[in-house]
Amino acid sequence: MSELHVILGTGPLGKAVMRQLVKQDKAVRMVNRSGKAEVIEGVQVVKGDVTDLNSARQVCEGASVVYF
């Protein structure tokens, strides 16, 4: 799991993307404003606000791919 895939949002679409990436053995970071979500074990969930440039940069740091 060397590639980090960051998904901005933990709604139905974000979770569908997460499931596909996990099946492909990709490292996944999910981002939302609360930092809480029900996700597959091993998936990281972090608090972030993508309307704030510094926050967006922080949560996307190290990402190979970002999904919005």
N, C-alpha and C positions, 0 to 999 in steps of 0.2 A: 504494500500500500504506500507507494511513494508519491503519487499525485494527490494533491488536496483539491477537492471539489467543494466550493462554498455555495450554498443555496440561500438566497435572501428571501426569507418567508417560510413559514411552517404550515401553510394551509394545504388543502387537498392536492394542488399541483406540485408544490414543493415536496410533499411527502411521497408522491408518485415518482418524482425524479430521484429522491433519496433511495427508494426501494430498488430502482433499476441500477443505481450506482453501487449500492451494497452488493447486489447480485454479481456485479463485475469486480468485486473486491477492491473498490476505491475507498479512500479515506474521505469522509463527508463531514462537513461542518454546516449546521443549520443556524440561521440567524433570525432573531425576531426581537421585538422591543422588550419583552419580559425575560428572555433568556431561559424560558421553560417551555417544554413541549414533549409529548409522548413520541419517542422515536425508537428505532431499532437499536439494540445494544451495540455499543461501540461507536455510535454516531454522536458527535459533539454538538451541543446546543449552546450558543452564546448570546448574550444580550448585546444589541447594537441598534443604532438608528441610522439608516442609510440616507436620511435627509441631512445628516450632519457629516460633512466631508471627513473630519478626523475620525469619527466613529466608523464610517464606511471603510476608510483605509485600514484601520485596525483590524476589523473583522475579516477583511479580505487578504490580510498579510499572509504570504506563503502560498496563496492559491494558484493552481495551474489553470483552473476554470472557475468562473463565477456565473451562476444562474440567477436571473432576476425575473 
